[in-house]
Amino acid sequence: MIPRLTALLLVALIALALLGTRGPILISQNQISQNPVSAGGQTPALINTCLITSNIAGLVDFYRHVLETEPRTASDRYAEFSTGVGVLAIFSAEAQEKYIPRSAEPASNKSTILEFRVGDVDREYARLQPIVKTWVKPPTNQPWGTRSIYFRDPDGNLVDFFVPVKGR
């Protein structure tokens, strides 16, 4: 029998090989619950993504319309949107600077994509026309098995609304 660490490394290498040829690997909720635990006893779980902004009111209003949900707010410097899987938080750049000086630069991210699974990409594309000002890619079937639209929020963060393509 292959030792557990060797088996995990083999699976990781296969996953990396697939990533290079087929794009991102979509992980189901069931697969997430089957992840091995870390040496600390629990696999780290990403539950919160926080956007730091100098325009909190504008960004909160944008995501209120895009996600079609009301945020929970703790103050005029913080709001969070429950997404069913995790939380998208919006935090004031001024407050961030106070708590953790020189740790964040608002509206400067060009390396992260916020990805949201939706029911119908084409319907969302039509619905978002009056809300989204910067479109990156119209509804397109991706080679890794999703249909996606890509757009930017008011701070320039890249957002992907996607749905798995049936039969893939």
C-alpha positions as a Markdown table, in Angstrom:
| # | Residue | x | y | z |
|---|---|---|---|---|
| 1 | Met | 0.0 | 0.0 | 0.0 |
| 2 | Ile | 1.2 | 3.5 | -0.8 |
| 3 | Pro | 1.9 | 5.7 | 2.2 |
| 4 | Arg | -0.7 | 8.5 | 2.7 |
| 5 | Leu | 1.7 | 11.4 | 2.1 |
| 6 | Thr | 3.0 | 9.8 | -1.2 |
| 7 | Ala | -0.6 | 9.3 | -2.3 |
| 8 | Leu | -1.5 | 12.9 | -1.6 |
| 9 | Leu | 1.6 | 14.1 | -3.5 |
| 10 | Leu | 0.7 | 11.9 | -6.4 |
| 11 | Val | -2.9 | 13.4 | -6.5 |
| 12 | Ala | -1.5 | 16.9 | -6.3 |
| 13 | Leu | 0.9 | 16.3 | -9.2 |
| 14 | Ile | -2.0 | 14.8 | -11.3 |
| 15 | Ala | -4.1 | 17.9 | -10.4 |
| 16 | Leu | -1.3 | 20.2 | -11.5 |
| 17 | Ala | -0.9 | 18.4 | -14.8 |
| 18 | Leu | -4.7 | 18.6 | -15.4 |
| 19 | Leu | -4.7 | 22.3 | -14.5 |
| 20 | Gly | -2.1 | 23.0 | -17.2 |
| 21 | Thr | -4.1 | 21.4 | -19.9 |
| 22 | Arg | -7.8 | 21.9 | -19.0 |
| 23 | Gly | -7.9 | 25.2 | -16.9 |
| 24 | Pro | -9.2 | 25.4 | -13.4 |
| 25 | Ile | -10.5 | 22.3 | -11.7 |
| 26 | Leu | -14.0 | 22.8 | -10.3 |
| 27 | Ile | -14.4 | 21.3 | -6.8 |
| 28 | Ser | -17.8 | 20.3 | -5.5 |
| 29 | Gln | -19.0 | 20.9 | -2.0 |
| 30 | Asn | -18.8 | 17.2 | -1.4 |
| 31 | Gln | -15.1 | 17.1 | -2.4 |
| 32 | Ile | -14.4 | 20.0 | 0.0 |
| 33 | Ser | -15.7 | 18.0 | 2.9 |
| 34 | Gln | -13.4 | 15.1 | 2.0 |
| 35 | Asn | -10.1 | 17.1 | 2.0 |
| 36 | Pro | -7.4 | 15.7 | 4.2 |
| 37 | Val | -6.7 | 17.6 | 7.4 |
| 38 | Ser | -3.5 | 19.6 | 8.0 |
| 39 | Ala | -0.9 | 18.8 | 10.7 |
| 40 | Gly | -2.9 | 21.2 | 12.9 |
| 41 | Gly | -5.9 | 19.0 | 12.7 |
| 42 | Gln | -8.1 | 21.0 | 10.4 |
| 43 | Thr | -7.9 | 22.1 | 6.8 |
| 44 | Pro | -7.9 | 25.9 | 6.6 |
| 45 | Ala | -11.3 | 27.0 | 5.2 |
| 46 | Leu | -11.6 | 30.2 | 3.2 |
| 47 | Ile | -14.8 | 31.7 | 4.4 |
| 48 | Asn | -14.3 | 35.4 | 3.9 |
| 49 | Thr | -13.0 | 37.6 | 1.1 |
| 50 | Cys | -12.5 | 41.2 | 2.0 |
| 51 | Leu | -12.2 | 44.1 | -0.5 |
| 52 | Ile | -10.6 | 47.2 | 0.9 |
| 53 | Thr | -12.0 | 50.4 | -0.8 |
| 54 | Ser | -11.8 | 54.1 | -0.6 |
| 55 | Asn | -15.4 | 54.2 | -1.9 |
| 56 | Ile | -17.3 | 51.9 | 0.5 |
| 57 | Ala | -20.8 | 53.3 | -0.3 |
| 58 | Gly | -20.3 | 52.9 | -4.0 |
| 59 | Leu | -18.9 | 49.4 | -3.8 |
| 60 | Val | -21.5 | 48.2 | -1.3 |
| 61 | Asp | -24.3 | 49.6 | -3.6 |
| 62 | Phe | -22.7 | 47.9 | -6.6 |
| 63 | Tyr | -22.6 | 44.5 | -4.9 |
| 64 | Arg | -26.1 | 45.0 | -3.4 |
| 65 | His | -27.4 | 45.1 | -7.0 |
| 66 | Val | -25.1 | 42.6 | -8.5 |
| 67 | Leu | -25.7 | 39.9 | -5.8 |
| 68 | Glu | -29.4 | 41.0 | -5.3 |
| 69 | Thr | -29.1 | 40.9 | -1.6 |
| 70 | Glu | -28.8 | 43.3 | 1.3 |
| 71 | Pro | -25.5 | 43.4 | 3.2 |
| 72 | Arg | -25.1 | 43.2 | 7.0 |
| 73 | Thr | -23.4 | 46.3 | 8.2 |
| 74 | Ala | -21.5 | 46.9 | 11.4 |
| 75 | Ser | -20.8 | 50.6 | 10.7 |
| 76 | Asp | -20.4 | 52.9 | 7.7 |
| 77 | Arg | -16.9 | 51.4 | 7.3 |
| 78 | Tyr | -17.8 | 47.7 | 7.0 |
| 79 | Ala | -20.4 | 45.6 | 5.2 |
| 80 | Glu | -20.7 | 41.9 | 4.3 |
| 81 | Phe | -22.7 | 39.9 | 1.8 |
| 82 | Ser | -23.5 | 36.3 | 2.6 |
| 83 | Thr | -23.0 | 34.3 | -0.6 |
| 84 | Gly | -24.2 | 30.9 | 0.7 |
| 85 | Val | -20.7 | 29.5 | 0.8 |
| 86 | Gly | -18.8 | 32.3 | 2.3 |
| 87 | Val | -18.8 | 36.1 | 2.8 |
| 88 | Leu | -17.8 | 38.9 | 0.6 |
| 89 | Ala | -16.8 | 41.8 | 2.9 |
| 90 | Ile | -16.3 | 45.4 | 2.0 |
| 91 | Phe | -14.1 | 47.4 | 4.4 |
| 92 | Ser | -13.0 | 51.1 | 4.4 |
| 93 | Ala | -9.4 | 51.8 | 3.4 |
| 94 | Glu | -9.3 | 54.5 | 6.1 |
| 95 | Ala | -10.2 | 51.9 | 8.8 |
| 96 | Gln | -7.8 | 49.3 | 7.4 |
| 97 | Glu | -5.0 | 51.9 | 7.6 |
| 98 | Lys | -5.9 | 52.6 | 11.2 |
| 99 | Tyr | -5.9 | 48.9 | 12.2 |
| 100 | Ile | -3.1 | 47.5 | 10.0 |
| 101 | Pro | -1.0 | 50.5 | 8.6 |
| 102 | Arg | 0.4 | 50.2 | 5.0 |
| 103 | Ser | -1.2 | 46.7 | 4.6 |
| 104 | Ala | -3.6 | 47.4 | 1.7 |
| 105 | Glu | -3.9 | 49.6 | -1.4 |
| 106 | Pro | -7.5 | 50.0 | -2.5 |
| 107 | Ala | -8.5 | 49.7 | -6.2 |
| 108 | Ser | -5.2 | 48.2 | -7.2 |
| 109 | Asn | -5.9 | 44.5 | -7.5 |
| 110 | Lys | -5.2 | 43.0 | -10.9 |
| 111 | Ser | -4.5 | 39.4 | -9.9 |
| 112 | Thr | -7.6 | 38.0 | -8.2 |
| 113 | Ile | -11.0 | 36.9 | -9.6 |
| 114 | Leu | -14.1 | 36.8 | -7.5 |
| 115 | Glu | -16.0 | 33.9 | -8.9 |
| 116 | Phe | -19.7 | 33.3 | -8.2 |
| 117 | Arg | -21.7 | 30.3 | -9.4 |
| 118 | Val | -25.1 | 31.4 | -10.8 |
| 119 | Gly | -28.1 | 29.7 | -12.3 |
| 120 | Asp | -28.1 | 31.3 | -15.8 |
| 121 | Val | -25.1 | 33.3 | -17.1 |
| 122 | Asp | -27.0 | 34.7 | -20.1 |
| 123 | Arg | -29.8 | 35.9 | -17.9 |
| 124 | Glu | -27.3 | 37.5 | -15.5 |
| 125 | Tyr | -25.5 | 39.2 | -18.4 |
| 126 | Ala | -28.8 | 40.8 | -19.5 |
| 127 | Arg | -29.8 | 41.8 | -16.0 |
| 128 | Leu | -26.4 | 43.4 | -15.2 |
| 129 | Gln | -26.2 | 45.6 | -18.3 |
| 130 | Pro | -27.4 | 48.7 | -16.5 |
| 131 | Ile | -25.3 | 48.0 | -13.4 |
| 132 | Val | -21.9 | 47.0 | -14.8 |
| 133 | Lys | -19.8 | 49.7 | -16.5 |
| 134 | Thr | -16.8 | 47.6 | -17.5 |
| 135 | Trp | -17.3 | 44.3 | -19.3 |
| 136 | Val | -14.2 | 42.1 | -19.8 |
| 137 | Lys | -15.8 | 39.1 | -21.6 |
| 138 | Pro | -19.4 | 38.4 | -22.7 |
| 139 | Pro | -21.1 | 35.0 | -22.1 |
| 140 | Thr | -18.6 | 32.5 | -23.4 |
| 141 | Asn | -18.1 | 28.7 | -23.0 |
| 142 | Gln | -14.7 | 28.2 | -21.4 |
| 143 | Pro | -12.5 | 25.2 | -22.3 |
| 144 | Trp | -12.6 | 24.0 | -18.6 |
| 145 | Gly | -16.3 | 23.4 | -18.7 |
| 146 | Thr | -18.0 | 26.6 | -17.6 |
| 147 | Arg | -20.0 | 29.3 | -19.2 |
| 148 | Ser | -18.9 | 32.6 | -17.8 |
| 149 | Ile | -19.2 | 36.4 | -18.0 |
| 150 | Tyr | -16.3 | 38.6 | -16.7 |
| 151 | Phe | -16.7 | 42.2 | -15.6 |
| 152 | Arg | -15.0 | 44.7 | -13.2 |
| 153 | Asp | -16.5 | 46.2 | -10.1 |
| 154 | Pro | -16.1 | 50.0 | -9.5 |
| 155 | Asp | -12.7 | 49.5 | -7.9 |
| 156 | Gly | -11.5 | 47.4 | -10.9 |
| 157 | Asn | -11.7 | 44.0 | -9.2 |
| 158 | Leu | -12.4 | 41.2 | -11.8 |
| 159 | Val | -15.7 | 39.3 | -11.2 |
| 160 | Asp | -16.7 | 36.0 | -12.9 |
| 161 | Phe | -20.3 | 34.8 | -12.9 |
| 162 | Phe | -20.2 | 31.2 | -14.1 |
| 163 | Val | -22.3 | 28.0 | -14.5 |
| 164 | Pro | -21.0 | 24.5 | -15.3 |
| 165 | Val | -21.8 | 23.5 | -18.9 |
| 166 | Lys | -23.9 | 20.3 | -19.0 |
| 167 | Gly | -22.3 | 17.3 | -20.6 |
| 168 | Arg | -18.8 | 18.1 | -19.6 |
